[in-house]
């Protein structure tokens, strides 16, 4: 009788330890996911602020793309490359002139992002 009591006690301790570790794991996972969501929102908000300062935002609107949808639908490395293409562009004066004149997006062939964003 004494042997089965020890086994039952050890089994209970192991089960409680497992339950505690599993609870800790779940709590950490929920916390990590929540933290990643907050960081992702902050990152995209900063990305949106950067986008607002370059002609790419106006060009997106001209092509019928909502800038917020653009930031959430595309992969970050593509967005970063397209923003770099825009800020490093050699024809920004031509771009700004076309945007101010209301040139249709189909005619933005001079844009380094034309194939990625405007060609349909």
Backbone bond lengths (Angstrom), bond angles and torsions (degrees), N, CA, C in turn:
res aa  C-N    CA-C-N  psi(-1)  N-CA   C-N-CA  omega(-1)  CA-C   N-CA-C  phi
1 X - - - 1.432 - - 1.515 110.89 -
2 X 1.308 116.17 -38.24 1.455 120.81 -177.91 1.529 111.07 -65.32
3 X 1.313 119.24 -37.01 1.460 124.12 -179.57 1.518 112.19 -64.06
4 X 1.316 117.37 -41.52 1.469 119.92 -179.41 1.522 110.33 -72.36
5 X 1.320 117.90 -28.88 1.463 121.42 177.36 1.532 110.44 -66.77
6 X 1.331 116.20 -40.89 1.470 121.04 178.02 1.526 109.86 -65.64
7 X 1.320 117.15 -42.97 1.464 121.95 179.20 1.525 110.07 -62.87
8 X 1.327 116.40 -42.87 1.462 119.87 178.30 1.524 111.38 -63.52
9 X 1.310 117.94 -40.38 1.458 122.50 179.38 1.530 110.21 -65.77
10 X 1.308 117.47 -45.08 1.464 121.86 179.00 1.530 109.75 -64.07
11 X 1.320 116.82 -41.94 1.467 120.71 178.30 1.526 110.56 -61.53
12 X 1.327 116.86 -42.60 1.462 121.29 178.78 1.521 111.11 -63.78
13 X 1.306 117.67 -43.06 1.467 121.81 179.06 1.521 110.38 -63.29
14 X 1.316 116.94 -44.74 1.469 121.18 179.22 1.526 110.05 -63.69
15 X 1.328 117.76 -43.47 1.466 121.39 179.41 1.525 110.94 -63.17
16 X 1.328 117.58 -42.70 1.470 121.20 178.39 1.535 111.33 -65.85
17 X 1.319 116.17 -39.97 1.467 119.48 177.36 1.523 110.35 -63.91
18 X 1.322 116.58 -43.30 1.461 120.84 177.38 1.525 110.60 -61.22
19 X 1.329 117.42 -44.91 1.463 121.40 179.57 1.526 110.91 -62.26
20 X 1.321 117.10 -41.41 1.467 120.83 178.81 1.524 110.95 -64.84
21 X 1.325 117.03 -44.39 1.465 120.41 178.91 1.530 111.61 -65.02
22 X 1.321 116.60 -39.62 1.456 121.03 178.75 1.527 110.58 -65.23
23 X 1.329 117.27 -41.94 1.463 121.66 177.02 1.527 110.55 -62.60
24 X 1.329 116.36 -43.65 1.472 120.80 177.57 1.531 110.24 -61.12
25 X 1.315 116.89 -43.89 1.460 121.50 179.01 1.531 110.82 -60.18
26 X 1.323 117.34 -46.53 1.467 120.88 179.41 1.525 111.51 -62.71
27 X 1.319 117.00 -43.30 1.463 120.72 179.59 1.528 110.77 -62.68
28 X 1.312 117.47 -43.64 1.470 121.03 178.76 1.526 111.26 -64.92
29 X 1.324 117.19 -38.39 1.453 121.11 -179.68 1.533 110.14 -65.49
30 X 1.326 116.95 -46.14 1.473 120.81 178.34 1.526 110.00 -61.54
31 X 1.319 116.73 -43.71 1.462 121.18 179.34 1.533 110.93 -62.53
32 X 1.320 117.65 -43.77 1.470 121.83 -179.92 1.521 111.69 -64.81
33 X 1.310 117.35 -43.39 1.464 120.61 179.08 1.529 110.08 -63.79
34 X 1.321 116.77 -44.70 1.466 120.69 178.17 1.517 111.86 -60.58
35 X 1.316 116.17 -43.24 1.466 120.60 179.11 1.529 110.85 -64.58
36 X 1.323 117.57 -41.20 1.461 120.70 178.08 1.523 111.47 -63.78
37 X 1.319 117.59 -37.98 1.462 120.67 177.22 1.524 111.33 -63.62
38 X 1.315 116.86 -43.31 1.470 121.03 178.80 1.523 109.95 -63.62
39 X 1.321 117.39 -46.04 1.468 120.90 179.18 1.526 111.06 -63.22
40 X 1.323 117.22 -39.19 1.461 121.12 177.95 1.514 112.08 -62.79
41 X 1.323 117.00 -42.55 1.470 120.34 177.54 1.514 111.32 -63.55
42 X 1.330 116.39 -43.36 1.467 119.78 178.88 1.528 110.43 -63.32
43 X 1.333 116.66 -41.96 1.462 120.96 179.84 1.524 110.99 -62.27
44 X 1.328 116.57 -46.08 1.469 119.91 179.96 1.520 111.48 -68.31
45 X 1.320 118.43 -32.04 1.466 121.31 176.15 1.531 109.86 -64.27
46 X 1.333 116.83 -43.00 1.467 120.19 177.70 1.522 110.51 -66.62
47 X 1.311 116.68 -37.88 1.461 121.42 176.99 1.528 110.00 -62.37
48 X 1.319 116.23 -39.68 1.469 121.46 178.74 1.527 110.27 -64.12
49 X 1.327 117.14 -39.55 1.463 121.22 177.66 1.521 110.65 -63.80
50 X 1.332 116.74 -41.35 1.466 120.37 177.35 1.523 111.36 -65.06
51 X 1.332 116.29 -40.14 1.456 121.07 -179.76 1.529 110.89 -63.87
52 X 1.330 116.20 -35.44 1.471 120.56 -177.78 1.527 111.93 -64.67
53 X 1.306 118.02 -20.66 1.450 120.62 -176.87 1.520 115.00 -93.32
54 X 1.318 118.47 3.38 1.465 119.81 -177.91 1.534 110.35 -127.68
55 X 1.336 117.43 158.57 1.470 120.94 -178.01 1.530 114.32 -61.87
56 X 1.312 117.58 -17.32 1.459 120.66 -179.51 1.525 111.46 -56.70
57 X 1.316 117.45 -37.14 1.466 120.14 -179.74 1.527 110.92 -61.17
58 X 1.332 117.03 -48.39 1.464 120.32 178.58 1.523 111.07 -62.83
59 X 1.313 116.03 -38.45 1.465 120.01 -179.77 1.530 110.42 -65.55
60 X 1.317 117.42 -38.08 1.465 120.65 176.75 1.521 110.61 -62.17
61 X 1.311 115.88 -46.04 1.466 120.19 178.90 1.525 109.67 -61.08
62 X 1.327 116.38 -42.85 1.466 120.92 179.70 1.523 111.23 -60.64
63 X 1.332 116.38 -34.61 1.469 119.32 -179.23 1.529 112.43 -83.76
64 X 1.342 116.63 -0.47 1.465 120.05 178.27 1.512 113.99 89.17
65 X 1.321 117.35 15.70 1.463 121.81 -179.71 1.523 109.30 -105.13
66 X 1.319 116.19 127.08 1.462 120.44 175.63 1.532 108.05 -72.60
67 X 1.347 118.12 125.66 1.473 120.04 -178.53 1.530 113.88 -57.10
68 X 1.326 117.34 -35.62 1.467 119.26 178.69 1.530 111.10 -68.17
69 X 1.326 116.49 -40.83 1.470 119.73 175.94 1.523 110.78 -63.91
70 X 1.325 115.81 -39.79 1.470 121.57 177.99 1.528 110.07 -57.40
71 X 1.335 117.25 -45.00 1.461 120.97 -177.87 1.528 112.34 -68.79
72 X 1.312 117.49 -27.44 1.463 119.98 -178.65 1.524 113.16 -93.60
73 X 1.317 117.16 -21.63 1.464 119.69 -175.92 1.525 113.27 -92.36
74 X 1.315 116.99 -26.13 1.465 120.28 -175.88 1.522 110.89 -98.10
75 X 1.316 114.81 157.49 1.459 119.88 177.95 1.526 109.64 -74.34
76 X 1.326 115.46 146.37 1.462 122.11 -174.55 1.527 111.38 -58.09
77 X 1.331 118.58 -42.27 1.458 119.41 -177.89 1.530 110.90 -65.02
78 X 1.341 118.04 -32.74 1.471 120.25 176.26 1.524 110.89 -69.47
79 X 1.330 116.68 -42.64 1.463 120.77 178.39 1.520 109.84 -61.40
80 X 1.322 117.04 -45.93 1.466 120.89 -179.36 1.533 110.65 -60.69
81 X 1.325 117.02 -42.91 1.465 120.60 179.12 1.524 110.79 -64.43
82 X 1.316 117.39 -43.66 1.465 120.65 -178.88 1.531 111.27 -67.46
83 X 1.326 117.01 -34.67 1.465 119.74 176.37 1.526 110.15 -69.48
84 X 1.333 117.22 -39.36 1.472 120.68 175.85 1.523 110.60 -63.02
85 X 1.342 115.89 -43.03 1.469 119.85 177.64 1.522 110.11 -56.36
86 X 1.317 116.55 -41.17 1.461 121.02 -177.58 1.527 111.19 -71.10
87 X 1.332 117.52 -46.64 1.468 119.33 -177.41 1.528 112.00 -70.26
88 X 1.335 117.66 -28.85 1.467 121.03 179.50 1.527 112.94 -91.55
89 X 1.322 117.10 2.20 1.459 122.30 -173.76 1.535 111.56 -63.20
90 X 1.320 114.89 142.09 1.465 121.45 179.82 1.528 112.54 -90.71
91 X 1.325 117.72 -9.24 1.468 120.82 -176.98 1.529 111.61 -117.92
92 X 1.341 117.09 36.79 1.464 119.63 -178.56 1.526 111.83 -63.59
93 X 1.334 117.71 -32.32 1.468 118.60 179.16 1.535 109.85 -66.27
94 X 1.331 117.23 -40.85 1.462 121.29 177.17 1.533 110.09 -64.72
95 X 1.313 116.35 -39.12 1.463 121.75 179.34 1.529 110.22 -64.35
96 X 1.322 116.71 -49.87 1.468 120.43 -179.00 1.521 110.93 -61.86
97 X 1.319 116.38 -39.27 1.465 120.90 177.64 1.534 110.32 -63.11
98 X 1.322 117.09 -44.54 1.467 121.35 179.29 1.528 110.88 -64.30
99 X 1.328 116.73 -38.98 1.458 120.14 178.33 1.525 111.16 -66.10
100 X 1.327 116.80 -42.20 1.465 121.03 -179.90 1.525 112.07 -68.49
101 X 1.313 117.14 -31.48 1.464 121.26 -178.76 1.523 112.55 -83.01
102 X 1.315 117.61 -9.89 1.456 120.43 179.83 1.514 113.73 82.09
103 X 1.308 116.96 25.80 1.466 121.36 179.07 1.530 110.10 -60.24
104 X 1.328 118.82 133.82 1.476 121.07 178.57 1.536 111.40 -62.83
105 X 1.308 115.29 150.65 1.474 121.37 -177.50 1.521 111.86 -58.95
106 X 1.328 118.12 -30.10 1.461 121.12 -178.57 1.528 112.13 -63.92
107 X 1.328 117.03 -20.23 1.462 120.93 -177.88 1.528 112.96 -96.32
108 X 1.309 117.93 8.54 1.469 121.58 179.85 1.528 111.13 -86.23
109 X 1.311 116.83 41.36 1.469 120.98 -176.66 1.527 112.15 -65.58
110 X 1.302 117.96 -19.84 1.464 122.13 178.63 1.530 111.87 -75.84
111 X 1.327 117.19 -13.83 1.468 122.77 -175.81 1.531 110.21 -74.27
112 X 1.327 118.42 132.37 1.467 120.08 178.04 1.539 112.48 -66.44
113 X 1.313 116.94 -15.97 1.462 121.50 178.70 1.522 112.63 -100.53
114 X 1.316 117.21 9.21 1.461 121.07 -173.72 1.529 112.44 -55.56
115 X 1.307 117.45 -51.67 1.479 120.45 -177.31 1.514 112.00 -63.97
116 X 1.321 116.44 -38.19 1.464 120.03 -176.44 1.529 112.54 -75.32
117 X 1.315 117.54 -31.71 1.460 119.23 -171.06 1.522 116.49 -115.26
118 X 1.309 117.71 -34.87 1.460 118.87 -166.77 1.520 114.35 -111.53
119 X 1.309 118.06 -22.34 1.465 120.27 -178.07 1.523 108.59 -74.62
120 X 1.329 116.04 127.67 1.473 119.39 -176.00 1.491 110.68 -114.35
